[in-house]
Each structure stands twice: as structure tokens, then as C-alpha cells.
Amino acid sequence: MYPNIKYELQELERLISSGWKKTDQEDQQVNIVKESITKEVERIKQTFIHEVFNFVEERHLERYIQYHQQALVRLMDQVINAENTPSTEKDINRFYYKGLEDLLSFVERHFAKYFDQDAKAPESYIAIAKKDASSNFKKLQKGLAKKNADARIIELMLYVLRKIMDDSSSEDTTYRKVIYAKEVQKELFRLLDNPNSDQNTNEELRLVMYYLNYNSIRCFSYHTHYINSILDGVETRAEKIEKLSFILKTINQAQVKPGIGYKLHAPSISNQLNSYIVEEIEHLERLQQLTHAPSSRSLETLLHSFKIQFEMSVAQIAYLIKIFIETRIINTNNITGLLRFLSKFLVSKRTESFTYDSFRTKFYNVESSTKQSVKIILLKMVDHIEKK
């Protein structure tokens, strides 16, 4: 028991550990015990709610909730693993278990912010997850194959289920793993039920990976192999940069479900792939730059102190340049060189100068608010032209 933390389950634990003594008034005794458990469960719920207002520091409340979460899981496992008990005691144990399960669900529902998803899940919770995964594995495997999904993607997606099914040690099976496996199954069944997904099942599955933040090494390795296979199909560096830019756009615009991920402390799969693709683009652009390197740096010397003042933010300027490139108003394959050049000679409304790294980040990661503000600026320009 943690010091300075009041243990609220002491009476409930006493009821569980006191055992059952056979008497002539068995039915009456059973009802008394069940009533005691019900009252104690309700008392603990009210105490949890009351205690929330007694903690000055949030970290103490978090420790209080997680301590009782761990204790509830321990007691649930203790009850469910009880063997060689008379039928009456089994009946009471089931009632104990139902009360404990009710308490744990109450904690998870009302104290979700402090609930430790990386703690061990109860045995019954794990058993249900294993049963569901085993039941759905073949269905999903056959369904995805029928929709012509790539075998490697099928194996990658169902690996999450296989881990739950094959995990012999329940000590390693956490709430997070079980919840993630449930989310994967839900999204895969949703995809199978969607008649339009037949057109590009593999792309739909990749979007599921981004949506559920499947940030495993296996998933990252699959994507690097997939990206390289696309690049092998084109010849010029310009085409490769174009392909990579489109993949990057797809990943950055993909929906992501908040608060979920395969690995808690690893970077998101979107960020991992973003960094990888940007590095690939910059490498190709450097090669382009070396191939078409200018023979003189006189222009840079001449314009060393020259700056163009923009009444726009760095993000707005970056997106405007991006639009010019995408619509071929600016026709260049050397985006890195262009961004470095502009970062030296442009000045935004909020700062005298800005760095290349900042400019590049804003160029490749465009927020919706930036798109809207640039759209308004362009509309004002059109309106100005029409008035002339």
C-alpha cells in the first residue's frame, strides 16, 4: 500500500477473504452477504467521487485512482481463479466478481483521465479479448483477401490480433493492447462492410493504419518498402519527388483518432513517415541541385542585403509558394533550393527574417486555418483586379 493513500477496498476485501461457512439458514446468509457487497460497492463509488475534491495536487489523485485500479484487478483475478469451491460459494464469488467489475468500470468511466491503460487487464477481460480475436481472425483474413488486399498488409493488420491470441502470459496484456485490438477489429469490419472499399482496399488499409496510429516498427518497415516500390517504377528525380510529395500529402491529410496508438512512447506513424519522406525529397533535390549547379554566386552576393517585405505570416507565404509550385506558376524541381533562397530574401509581417527550417516545416505541413487565410488574400487580389 502506498503511504498517505487511504485504501477504500479494505472492507470489500475482508468480505471476499472471509470465506463461506455453511449454516442451516444458507439462503438467508447468502442474501445478507450479497446485500453487504452491494452496499459496500455503492459506498466506495460515493467515496471515490467525494475524494476527488479532497486532493490538492492532481498527481496525488492520479496515484489514488491507479492504486485502486490495480487493487480491483488483483481482487478480480483472485476471485475468478478460486478453485474447488462449493456451489454456494461459487455463486457468491460470481456476485463478488460482478461488484468488483462494476467498480472497475465506474473508475474507468468517471476517472478516464487517470485510468492507467498500461496496467494489466483483468483475466476475464483478457479471456474475452482472446475469444473475440480468435473468432474474428479467420473472418477478417478471408474477407480482406476477397477484397484483393495485399497479403503483406493483411498479415500486418492481423498481427495485432495474433499478439492477443498468442500471448501466453496475461501479465503482459494491458488495457491498451486489448483496446487497440478491439479498435483494429472494428475498423477492419467497417472496411469489409463498405462496398466502395473494393476499388482500393490497400489504400483504405493504409488509412486505417494512420487513423489508429499503428506506430510499430513493422508498420514503418512496410511503408518504406511500399514507398521504394513506387519510386522504382519512375525514372526521373522530378517524378520521384512528385510521387513522394503526393504520398506525404496523403499522410498529412489523413484522419487520426485522438488518444490511441500501438506504442505509447513511440512517435506517431504519421510523424515517422513524414520525417522519412521529407528526408527522401531533400536528398533527391540535393542531387538535382548538384546536377544543375550554377557556375556563379554573383546574384547572391549582389542581393545579400536585399529583402522583400510581405504583409503575411511565414505559414501564409510558405503555402502561397506551395500553390505556385503545384499549379506550375513557379516551375522548379529544386524545392529545397527555392526555399533556401526565399528564406534569405523574404521578410514576414511578424519578423525581420525567418529560418529555412521554419519555412520548410510550414511548406510541408499546412494547417487548415492557413489555407483559409491565403484563400481570403487571393480573393481580395481578384476583387482588386476586377475593380480596376
C-alpha positions in Angstrom: 0.0 0.0 0.0 1.3 3.5 -0.9 1.9 5.7 2.1 -0.6 8.5 2.7 -3.2 6.9 0.4 -6.4 5.7 2.1 -7.3 2.2 1.0 -11.0 2.1 0.2 -11.3 -1.6 -0.6 -10.4 -3.0 2.8 -14.0 -3.9 3.9 -14.7 -5.4 0.4 -11.5 -7.4 0.6 -12.4 -8.7 4.0 -15.8 -9.9 2.7 -14.1 -11.7 -0.1 -11.4 -13.3 2.0 -13.6 -14.3 5.0 -14.8 -17.4 3.1 -18.1 -19.2 3.4 -19.4 -21.1 6.3 -22.3 -23.5 5.7 -25.3 -22.9 8.1 -28.9 -24.1 8.4 -30.1 -20.8 7.1 -28.0 -20.8 4.0 -30.3 -18.8 1.7 -30.7 -16.1 4.3 -26.9 -15.9 4.8 -26.3 -15.7 1.0 -28.7 -12.7 0.8 -27.0 -11.0 3.7 -23.6 -11.3 2.1 -24.9 -10.1 -1.3 -26.5 -7.1 0.4 -23.3 -6.3 2.2 -21.3 -6.4 -1.0 -23.9 -4.2 -2.9 -23.9 -1.6 -0.1 -20.1 -1.6 0.1 -19.7 -1.2 -3.7 -22.1 1.8 -3.6 -20.2 3.3 -0.6 -16.9 3.0 -2.4 -18.3 4.7 -5.5 -19.5 7.6 -3.5 -16.2 7.8 -1.6 -14.3 8.0 -4.9 -16.4 10.9 -6.1 -16.0 12.7 -2.7 -12.2 12.1 -2.6 -11.8 13.9 -6.0 -12.4 17.2 -4.2 -10.0 16.4 -1.3 -6.8 16.2 -3.4 -5.0 19.5 -3.8 -2.5 18.1 -6.4 -3.6 16.2 -9.5 -0.7 13.7 -9.3 -1.9 12.5 -5.9 -5.4 11.9 -7.3 -3.9 10.0 -10.2 -1.9 7.8 -7.8 -5.0 7.3 -5.7 -7.1 6.2 -8.7 -4.4 3.9 -10.2 -3.7 2.3 -6.9 -7.4 1.3 -6.5 -7.5 0.2 -10.2 -4.6 -2.2 -9.6 -6.2 -3.5 -6.4 -9.5 -4.1 -8.2 -7.8 -6.1 -10.9 -5.9 -8.1 -8.3 -9.1 -9.0 -6.4 -10.9 -9.9 -9.7 -8.2 -12.3 -10.7 -8.2 -13.7 -7.1 -11.9 -14.4 -7.3 -12.0 -15.8 -10.8 -9.1 -18.2 -10.1 -10.7 -19.7 -7.0 -11.0 -23.4 -7.5 -12.6 -26.4 -5.7 -15.3 -24.2 -4.1 -18.8 -25.4 -3.2 -21.6 -24.3 -5.5 -22.9 -21.8 -2.9 -19.5 -20.1 -2.6 -19.2 -20.1 -6.4 -22.5 -18.2 -6.5 -21.2 -15.7 -4.0 -17.9 -15.4 -5.8 -19.7 -14.6 -9.0 -21.6 -11.8 -7.1 -18.2 -10.6 -5.7 -16.8 -10.5 -9.2 -19.8 -8.6 -10.6 -19.4 -6.0 -7.8 -15.6 -5.6 -8.5 -16.2 -5.4 -12.2 -18.9 -2.7 -11.6 -16.4 -0.7 -9.6 -13.6 -1.0 -12.1 -16.0 0.1 -14.9 -17.0 3.0 -12.7 -13.4 4.1 -12.2 -12.7 3.7 -16.0 -15.7 5.7 -17.0 -15.6 8.5 -14.4 -11.8 8.8 -14.0 -10.7 8.1 -17.6 -8.0 10.8 -17.4 -6.2 9.0 -14.6 -7.0 5.4 -15.6 -3.8 3.5 -16.4 -4.3 1.9 -19.8 -0.8 0.3 -19.4 -1.7 -1.6 -16.3 -2.5 -5.3 -16.5 -6.1 -6.1 -17.6 -8.3 -8.5 -15.6 -8.2 -12.2 -16.5 -11.8 -12.2 -17.6 -11.3 -9.1 -19.7 -8.3 -10.8 -21.4 -10.2 -14.0 -21.9 -13.0 -12.2 -23.7 -10.5 -10.4 -25.9 -8.7 -13.6 -26.8 -12.0 -15.3 -27.6 -13.1 -12.3 -29.8 -9.7 -12.2 -31.6 -9.7 -15.9 -32.3 -13.3 -15.8 -33.6 -12.7 -12.8 -35.9 -9.2 -13.6 -37.2 -10.3 -16.1 -39.9 -13.3 -13.9 -40.9 -11.1 -10.8 -41.4 -8.4 -12.8 -43.1 -10.8 -14.2 -45.7 -12.7 -11.0 -46.1 -9.7 -8.9 -46.8 -8.3 -11.5 -49.2 -11.6 -11.5 -51.0 -11.3 -7.7 -51.4 -7.9 -8.3 -53.1 -5.9 -6.8 -50.2 -2.1 -7.3 -50.4 -1.0 -10.3 -48.3 1.6 -8.3 -46.5 -0.9 -5.7 -45.3 -3.3 -8.4 -44.2 -0.5 -10.0 -42.2 0.5 -6.7 -40.7 -3.1 -5.7 -39.6 -3.9 -9.1 -38.2 -0.6 -9.2 -36.3 -2.3 -7.1 -33.6 -4.9 -9.8 -33.1 -2.4 -12.6 -33.2 -0.4 -11.0 -30.4 -3.5 -11.0 -28.2 -4.3 -14.6 -29.2 -0.8 -16.0 -28.7 0.2 -14.0 -25.6 0.6 -16.8 -23.1 1.5 -14.5 -20.2 -1.6 -12.5 -19.2 0.8 -10.3 -17.0 1.9 -8.6 -20.3 -1.6 -8.0 -21.6 -2.6 -4.4 -20.8 -5.8 -2.5 -21.3 -4.0 -0.6 -24.1 -3.3 -3.8 -26.0 -6.8 -5.1 -25.6 -8.4 -1.7 -26.5 -6.2 -1.4 -29.6 -7.0 -4.9 -30.8 -10.7 -4.0 -30.4 -10.3 -0.8 -32.4 -8.5 -2.7 -35.2 -11.2 -5.3 -35.5 -13.9 -2.6 -35.5 -12.2 -0.6 -38.3 -11.5 -3.7 -40.4 -15.1 -4.9 -40.2 -16.2 -1.4 -41.1 -14.0 -1.6 -44.2 -15.3 -5.0 -45.1 -18.9 -3.7 -44.9 -18.1 -0.8 -47.1 -18.9 -1.7 -50.8 -16.8 1.1 -52.1 -13.6 -0.2 -50.5 -13.2 -2.8 -53.3 -11.7 -0.1 -55.5 -8.5 0.3 -53.5 -8.5 -1.9 -50.4 -4.8 -1.4 -49.8 -5.1 2.3 -49.7 -8.1 2.0 -47.3 -6.0 -0.2 -45.0 -3.1 2.3 -45.0 -5.6 5.0 -44.0 -6.7 2.7 -41.1 -3.0 2.5 -40.0 -2.8 6.3 -39.9 -6.2 6.6 -38.2 -5.3 4.2 -35.4 -1.7 5.4 -35.2 -0.2 1.9 -35.9 3.3 3.2 -34.9 5.1 -0.1 -34.8 8.5 -0.9 -36.5 6.7 -3.5 -38.6 4.3 -0.8 -40.0 7.1 1.6 -40.6 9.1 -1.1 -42.5 6.1 -1.9 -44.6 5.7 1.7 -45.6 9.4 2.2 -46.5 9.2 -0.9 -48.7 5.9 0.3 -50.3 7.4 3.8 -51.0 10.6 2.3 -52.5 8.5 0.1 -54.8 6.7 3.2 -56.1 9.9 5.0 -56.7 11.4 2.0 -58.6 8.6 2.5 -61.1 9.6 6.0 -62.2 12.8 7.1 -63.9 13.5 10.8 -63.3 14.2 12.5 -60.0 11.4 15.0 -60.7 8.9 12.2 -61.0 10.1 10.7 -57.8 9.8 14.0 -55.9 6.3 14.4 -57.3 5.3 10.8 -56.1 6.8 11.4 -52.7 5.1 14.7 -52.3 1.7 13.1 -53.1 2.3 10.3 -50.5 3.3 13.0 -48.0 0.1 14.9 -48.7 -2.0 11.8 -48.3 -0.4 11.0 -44.9 -0.6 14.6 -43.6 -4.3 14.9 -44.6 -5.3 11.5 -43.2 -7.6 11.5 -40.1 -6.1 10.4 -36.8 -8.2 9.1 -33.9 -7.2 11.1 -30.7 -5.6 9.3 -27.7 -4.9 6.0 -29.4 -1.7 4.3 -30.6 0.0 0.9 -30.8 3.1 2.1 -28.8 2.6 4.7 -26.2 6.0 6.4 -26.2 7.0 6.0 -29.9 6.4 8.8 -32.4 3.2 8.6 -34.3 3.3 6.6 -37.6 2.5 9.9 -39.4 5.4 11.7 -37.9 7.8 8.8 -38.6 6.8 8.7 -42.2 6.7 12.5 -42.5 10.4 12.7 -41.5 11.4 9.8 -43.7 9.7 11.2 -46.8 10.9 14.7 -46.3 14.5 13.4 -46.0 14.0 11.4 -49.2 12.7 14.5 -51.0 15.6 16.7 -49.8 18.1 14.0 -50.9 16.6 14.0 -54.4 16.5 17.8 -54.5 20.2 18.0 -53.5 21.1 15.6 -56.3 19.1 17.8 -58.7 20.9 20.9 -57.3 24.3 19.3 -57.9 23.3 18.3 -61.4 22.2 21.9 -62.3 24.6 23.8 -60.0 25.1 27.5 -61.2 28.6 28.5 -62.1 28.5 31.8 -60.3 27.2 33.1 -57.0 27.3 36.7 -58.1 23.5 37.1 -57.8 23.5 36.1 -54.1 26.4 38.5 -53.5 24.5 41.3 -55.2 21.3 40.7 -53.3 22.9 40.0 -49.9 21.2 42.9 -48.2 18.0 42.9 -50.2 14.8 41.9 -48.5 11.2 41.7 -49.9 8.6 42.8 -47.2 5.4 40.6 -47.1 2.4 41.6 -45.0 1.8 37.8 -44.5 2.9 35.3 -41.9 5.6 32.7 -42.6 3.0 30.0 -42.9 0.9 32.0 -45.4 4.0 32.8 -47.5 5.0 29.1 -47.5 1.6 28.0 -48.6 1.4 30.6 -51.3 4.7 29.4 -52.7 3.4 25.8 -52.5 0.3 26.7 -54.5 2.5 28.4 -57.2 4.6 25.3 -57.5 1.7 22.9 -57.6 -0.1 25.0 -60.2 3.2 25.3 -62.2 3.3 29.1 -61.9 6.7 28.5 -60.4 8.2 25.7 -62.4 11.1 24.1 -60.5 12.1 20.7 -59.3 14.6 22.0 -56.8 12.2 22.9 -53.9 14.9 22.8 -51.3 17.0 25.4 -53.2 14.0 27.6 -53.8 13.0 27.5 -50.1 16.6 28.3 -49.0 16.7 31.2 -51.5 13.4 32.7 -50.4 14.2 32.3 -46.7 17.1 34.6 -47.2 15.3 37.4 -49.2 11.8 37.4 -47.8 10.6 39.2 -44.6 7.2 38.4 -43.0 5.0 40.9 -41.2 5.9 39.5 -37.8 9.6 39.1 -38.0 12.5 40.7 -39.9 13.7 37.3 -41.1 12.9 33.6 -40.8 14.9 30.4 -40.9 15.0 27.8 -43.7 13.9 25.1 -41.2 10.9 27.1 -40.2 10.0 27.9 -43.8 10.4 24.2 -44.8 8.2 23.0 -41.9 5.4 25.4 -42.8 5.7 24.4 -46.5 5.2 20.7 -45.9 2.8 20.9 -43.0 -0.1 23.2 -43.9 -2.8 23.9 -41.4 -6.4 24.4 -42.5 -6.5 27.9 -41.0 -3.5 28.9 -43.2 -5.3 27.6 -46.3 -8.4 29.7 -45.4 -6.4 32.9 -44.8 -4.5 32.5 -48.1 -7.7 31.9 -49.9 -9.1 35.2 -48.5 -5.9 37.0 -49.6 -6.2 35.7 -53.1 -9.9 36.6 -53.3 -9.0 40.2 -52.2 -6.5 40.3 -55.1 -9.1 39.1 -57.6 -11.6 41.7 -56.3 -8.9 44.4 -56.7 -8.3 43.4 -60.3 -12.0 43.5 -61.1 -12.3 47.0 -59.7 -9.6 48.3 -61.9 
